[in-house]
Amino acid sequence: MDNKIAFSVTEAAAQLGISRPAFYRLMKQEKDFPCYKVGTRTLIDVESLKAWSARQAQGGENHKQRD
């Protein structure tokens, strides 16, 4: 990663390895998702996204176990 402090939706989706539509669904579903608006743009704080992702990997509150 660069020295960016925020990702666009497209960049954040790519970092998570999901599509943009899936990312938008995730933003709506997750109440603690680290995003904010600047004008009409939705931005995602890089460090907060890393922390959120780590919490999910550790079994975050909405983490679903695979069978």
C-alpha positions in Angstrom: 0.0 0.0 0.0 1.0 3.6 -0.6 1.0 6.4 1.9 -2.7 6.8 1.3 -4.9 7.6 4.2 -8.2 6.7 2.4 -9.3 4.4 -0.3 -12.1 4.9 -2.9 -14.8 2.3 -2.9 -13.1 0.7 -6.0 -9.7 0.6 -4.2 -11.1 -0.8 -0.9 -13.1 -3.5 -2.8 -9.9 -4.5 -4.6 -8.0 -4.7 -1.3 -10.7 -7.0 0.2 -10.9 -9.0 -3.1 -14.6 -8.4 -3.6 -16.7 -6.6 -6.3 -17.9 -3.0 -6.0 -21.5 -4.1 -5.6 -20.5 -6.6 -2.9 -18.6 -3.8 -1.2 -21.6 -1.5 -1.2 -23.7 -4.3 0.3 -21.1 -4.8 3.0 -21.1 -1.1 3.8 -24.9 -1.2 4.3 -24.9 -4.4 6.4 -22.0 -3.6 8.7 -22.9 -0.9 11.3 -19.2 -0.4 12.3 -17.9 -0.3 8.7 -15.1 2.4 8.5 -16.4 4.7 5.7 -17.3 8.4 5.4 -18.5 10.9 2.8 -16.6 13.8 1.4 -19.1 15.6 -0.8 -20.5 12.8 -3.0 -17.5 10.5 -2.7 -17.4 7.6 -0.2 -14.0 7.1 1.3 -12.7 4.3 3.5 -9.9 5.0 6.0 -7.0 2.7 5.3 -6.0 1.9 8.9 -9.6 1.5 10.0 -10.2 -0.9 7.1 -7.2 -3.0 8.1 -8.4 -3.1 11.7 -12.0 -4.0 10.7 -10.7 -6.7 8.4 -8.5 -8.1 11.2 -11.5 -8.2 13.6 -13.5 -10.1 11.0 -10.7 -12.6 10.6 -10.6 -13.1 14.3 -14.3 -13.9 14.4 -15.9 -10.5 14.5 -19.6 -10.2 15.6 -20.9 -10.8 12.0 -18.3 -13.4 11.1 -19.8 -16.5 9.7 -18.1 -19.9 10.1 -17.7 -22.1 7.0 -19.1 -25.6 7.2 
